Amino acid sequence: MYVSEWENGKRRISNHYAKILRALLGVTDDELYGRHMAPAPAIEADGYDELVTRIDAARNVSLTMVKTFMDQTELLRTVDRQMGAASLIDQMTGHLSTLEDALTFAVLPETRRPVARALAGAATLAAWQALDVGAVERAWRNYELGKRAAKEAEEPMYLAHAMAEQAYVLCDAGRPATAVELVRDAQRVGGTMMSPRLQAWLYAAEAEICAKARMPEECRRALDKAVRLLPHGEEARDPDMLSIFLNQGHLARWRGNALALLGDDDAVDNLYVALDSADPTFVRATAGLRCDLAQAHLARGEYDQAHEHLRQARLLANQTGSVRHRRRVEQLTQRL
């Protein structure tokens, strides 16, 4: 009854229910209430004092301040990894707004490029968070923002990463063939400027998307390239691209995911290797891993094991508020 009255404008959403709905739906207050974001106040024709004040303020954004922006993005990334994106929407929105404002009024390239680099990383993180909570249009717009910022910063690695993650939006929208083209274009854009770990990450992403596009041979070729390019050792973090985490354990999970999508029997072994070595702080990623295991067991007709992994995946998806993983859990549950 409440939902009907909210939708028909007969009852106002109280603060109590707004807090619940925002976390459940992964939306901002403006999206929940159907409000449009107010545009930045226009500077009047004779308002040079205010304009100069903003330009001077942006000029004072030192490298120390840029580091503060990057540290804030890192904090939000860490919380997101463990607790999910639903609780971070306000913080992420404010963070992006601050960075965009700093870039808008920065004048000279030596000031603009570092801020643009910080914005590229933050916008791509915000986009992935929006995709996770089901806010698809916001995800797409944030990826576009990240790509523009990466171009401004002259950072091909950031641009390639944003393009490849944006391919997942196309994939989820039922356009995997176009997604394959986009992730391959990302590889061309990055070219020789990319670190080996990012190159491996891009090929792993291509493999997963090829599997969803029912391109098994291309999928396996991309997996082989990812294995060859990935640096040896347990280290997962890319020092040149802090949003990239990839080592042998992560790649085993990715390989298992792709093979599970293809219905390959080898998927289960790869996925259990990944589960045994999973970092406990990657809570949302573990939900995805449990879904992969359920899918692999379903392909083998092992319904009891699939049911148990789906139960675990549902708990983790609810813990992090991941709409994307909840949707996948329900899709797999219908196959039991």
C-alpha positions in Angstrom: 0.0 0.0 0.0 2.8 2.4 0.9 4.7 1.7 -2.4 1.5 2.4 -4.4 0.9 5.6 -2.5 4.5 6.7 -3.0 4.4 6.0 -6.7 1.1 7.9 -7.1 2.1 10.9 -5.1 -0.5 10.3 -2.4 2.1 9.8 0.4 5.4 11.5 0.9 8.4 9.2 1.6 9.4 9.8 5.2 13.1 10.1 6.2 12.8 6.7 7.9 11.7 4.9 4.7 13.9 7.0 2.5 17.0 5.7 4.4 15.8 2.1 3.8 14.9 2.6 0.2 18.1 4.4 -0.7 20.2 1.5 0.6 17.9 -1.1 -1.0 17.8 0.5 -4.4 21.2 2.1 -4.5 19.9 5.5 -5.4 20.6 9.1 -4.3 18.0 11.3 -2.6 17.5 13.2 -5.9 16.9 9.9 -7.8 14.5 8.6 -5.1 12.4 11.7 -5.0 12.6 12.3 -8.8 14.4 15.6 -8.4 16.8 16.9 -11.0 20.2 18.0 -9.9 20.4 21.8 -9.7 22.8 23.2 -12.2 25.8 25.1 -10.9 24.9 28.7 -10.4 25.6 30.8 -13.5 28.2 33.5 -13.3 26.7 36.8 -14.3 28.2 38.8 -17.0 29.7 41.2 -14.6 30.5 38.6 -11.9 34.3 38.5 -12.6 35.1 38.6 -8.9 33.5 35.3 -8.3 35.0 33.7 -11.4 38.5 34.9 -10.5 38.0 33.6 -6.9 37.2 30.2 -8.2 40.1 30.2 -10.7 42.5 31.2 -7.9 41.2 28.5 -5.6 41.6 25.9 -8.4 45.2 27.2 -9.0 46.0 26.5 -5.4 45.1 22.8 -5.8 48.7 21.6 -5.2 50.1 18.1 -5.7 49.4 17.5 -1.9 45.7 18.2 -2.5 45.6 15.9 -5.5 47.1 13.2 -3.3 44.3 13.8 -0.8 41.8 13.3 -3.6 43.5 10.0 -4.5 43.6 8.9 -0.9 39.9 9.6 -0.6 39.2 7.5 -3.7 41.3 4.7 -2.2 39.4 4.8 1.1 36.1 4.6 -0.8 37.5 1.7 -2.9 38.4 -0.2 0.2 35.1 0.3 1.9 33.3 -0.6 -1.3 35.3 -3.9 -1.7 34.3 -5.0 1.8 30.9 -3.5 2.5 29.4 -2.8 -1.0 28.5 0.4 -2.8 25.0 1.1 -1.5 26.2 2.9 1.6 28.7 5.0 -0.3 26.5 6.9 -2.8 26.5 10.2 -1.0 30.2 10.2 -0.3 31.0 9.2 -3.9 28.7 11.8 -5.4 30.3 14.5 -3.2 33.8 13.4 -4.1 33.1 13.5 -7.8 31.5 16.9 -7.5 34.6 18.3 -5.7 36.9 16.9 -8.3 34.8 18.1 -11.2 34.6 21.6 -9.7 38.4 21.7 -9.2 38.9 20.7 -12.9 36.3 23.1 -14.2 38.1 26.2 -12.9 41.7 24.9 -13.3 43.3 26.8 -16.1 46.9 25.7 -16.9 47.8 22.1 -18.0 50.1 21.5 -15.1 47.2 22.0 -12.7 44.5 20.3 -14.9 46.3 17.1 -15.7 46.8 15.8 -12.1 43.2 16.7 -11.2 41.9 15.0 -14.3 43.9 11.9 -13.5 42.3 11.8 -10.0 38.9 12.4 -11.5 39.4 9.6 -14.1 40.1 7.1 -11.3 37.2 8.3 -9.1 34.7 8.4 -11.9 35.5 4.8 -13.0 35.1 3.6 -9.4 31.8 5.5 -9.1 30.6 3.9 -12.4 31.4 0.4 -11.2 29.6 1.1 -7.9 26.6 2.4 -9.8 26.5 -0.7 -12.0 26.6 -2.9 -8.9 23.6 -1.2 -7.3 21.6 -1.3 -10.6 21.9 2.4 -11.5 22.7 1.7 -15.1 22.4 5.2 -16.6 24.5 6.7 -13.8 27.1 4.0 -14.4 27.3 4.8 -18.1 27.5 8.6 -17.5 30.3 8.1 -15.0 32.2 6.0 -17.4 31.9 8.7 -20.0 33.1 11.2 -17.4 36.1 8.9 -16.5 37.0 8.6 -20.2 36.9 12.4 -20.8 39.0 12.9 -17.7 41.6 10.3 -18.8 41.9 11.9 -22.2 42.4 15.3 -20.5 45.0 13.8 -18.2 46.7 12.1 -21.2 46.6 8.8 -19.3 46.0 5.9 -21.8 46.0 3.3 -19.0 43.0 5.1 -17.2 41.2 5.4 -20.5 41.7 1.8 -21.5 40.5 0.7 -18.0 37.3 2.8 -18.2 36.5 1.6 -21.7 36.9 -2.1 -20.7 34.7 -1.7 -17.6 32.1 0.2 -19.6 31.9 -2.9 -21.8 30.3 -4.7 -18.9 27.4 -2.3 -19.0 26.8 -3.3 -22.6 27.2 -7.0 -21.7 24.6 -6.7 -18.9 22.3 -4.8 -21.3 22.4 -7.8 -23.7 24.9 -6.5 -26.2 27.9 -8.8 -25.6 29.1 -8.6 -29.3 29.4 -4.8 -29.0 31.1 -5.2 -25.6 33.7 -7.5 -27.2 34.5 -4.7 -29.7 34.8 -2.1 -27.0 37.2 -4.1 -24.8 39.4 -4.9 -27.8 39.3 -1.2 -28.7 40.5 -0.5 -25.1 43.5 -2.8 -25.7 44.4 -0.8 -28.8 44.0 2.5 -27.0 46.3 1.4 -24.2 48.8 -0.1 -26.6 52.4 -0.3 -25.3 51.7 2.3 -22.6 50.0 -0.2 -20.3 51.6 -2.2 -17.5 51.8 -6.0 -18.0 49.2 -6.5 -15.2 46.7 -4.2 -16.8 47.3 -5.9 -20.2 46.6 -9.3 -18.5 43.5 -7.8 -16.8 42.2 -6.5 -20.2 42.6 -10.0 -21.8 40.9 -11.6 -18.9 38.0 -9.2 -19.3 37.9 -10.0 -23.0 37.7 -13.7 -22.2 34.8 -13.3 -19.9 32.9 -11.1 -22.4 33.7 -13.5 -25.3 32.3 -16.3 -23.2 29.0 -14.4 -22.7 29.0 -13.7 -26.5 29.3 -17.4 -27.2 32.8 -17.1 -28.7 34.6 -20.1 -27.1 37.7 -20.1 -29.2 38.3 -16.3 -28.8 37.6 -16.7 -25.1 40.3 -19.4 -24.7 42.8 -17.4 -26.7 42.3 -14.3 -24.5 42.7 -16.4 -21.4 46.0 -17.8 -22.7 47.3 -14.3 -23.4 46.3 -13.2 -19.9 48.3 -16.1 -18.4 51.4 -15.2 -20.5 51.3 -11.5 -19.6 50.5 -11.7 -15.9 53.6 -11.1 -13.7 54.7 -13.9 -11.4 54.3 -13.8 -7.7 51.5 -13.3 -5.1 51.4 -9.5 -5.5 48.0 -8.5 -6.9 48.0 -4.6 -6.8 49.3 -2.8 -9.9 51.4 0.1 -8.6 50.7 2.0 -11.9 47.0 1.4 -11.8 45.7 1.2 -8.2 42.2 0.0 -9.3 43.7 -3.2 -10.8 44.0 -6.3 -8.6 45.2 -9.4 -10.4 47.4 -12.3 -9.5 47.3 -16.1 -10.2 44.5 -16.6 -7.7 42.3 -13.8 -9.2 43.1 -15.1 -12.7 42.1 -18.6 -11.7 38.7 -17.3 -10.6 38.3 -15.3 -13.9 39.3 -18.4 -15.9 36.8 -20.5 -14.0 34.1 -17.9 -14.5 34.7 -17.8 -18.3 34.8 -21.6 -18.5 31.6 -21.9 -16.4 29.8 -19.6 -18.8 30.9 -22.0 -21.6 29.8 -25.0 -19.7 33.4 -26.4 -19.6 34.1 -29.2 -17.0 37.5 -27.6 -16.1 35.6 -24.6 -14.6 35.0 -26.3 -11.2 38.7 -27.0 -10.5 39.8 -23.5 -11.4 37.0 -22.0 -9.2 37.8 -24.0 -6.1 41.5 -23.0 -6.5 40.3 -19.4 -6.5 38.0 -19.9 -3.5 40.8 -21.4 -1.5 43.1 -18.4 -2.2 40.4 -15.7 -2.0 41.2 -12.6 -0.1 38.6 -12.3 2.7 38.4 -8.5 2.2 37.0 -9.0 -1.3 33.5 -9.7 -0.1 31.6 -8.7 -3.2 34.0 -10.6 -5.4 33.5 -13.7 -3.3 29.7 -13.4 -4.0 30.5 -13.5 -7.7 32.8 -16.5 -7.2 30.1 -18.4 -5.4 27.7 -17.6 -8.3 30.4 -18.9 -10.7 30.7 -22.2 -8.7 26.9 -22.6 -8.7 26.8 -22.1 -12.5 29.6 -24.6 -13.0 27.9 -27.2 -10.8 24.6 -26.6 -12.6 26.3 -27.4 -15.9 27.4 -30.7 -14.4 23.9 -31.5 -13.0 25.3 -31.2 -9.4 22.3 -29.5 -7.9 23.0 -29.9 -4.2 26.4 -28.2 -4.5 24.9 -25.5 -6.7 22.2 -24.8 -4.1 24.8 -24.4 -1.3 26.9 -22.0 -3.3 23.8 -19.9 -4.2 22.8 -19.7 -0.6 26.3 -18.4 0.3 26.2 -16.0 -2.7 22.8 -14.6 -1.6 24.1 -13.9 1.9 27.2 -12.1 0.6 25.1 -10.1 -2.0 22.7 -9.0 0.7 25.6 -8.1 2.9 27.1 -5.8 0.3 23.8 -4.6 -1.2 24.8 -5.8 -4.6 21.8 -5.7 -7.0 23.9 -7.1 -9.8 24.8 -10.2 -7.8 21.3 -10.6 -6.4 20.0 -10.6 -10.0 22.4 -13.3 -11.0 21.6 -15.4 -7.9 17.9 -15.3 -8.9 18.6 -16.2 -12.5 20.6 -19.2 -11.4 18.1 -20.2 -8.8 15.4 -20.5 -11.5 17.6 -23.2 -13.1 17.6 -25.5 -10.0 
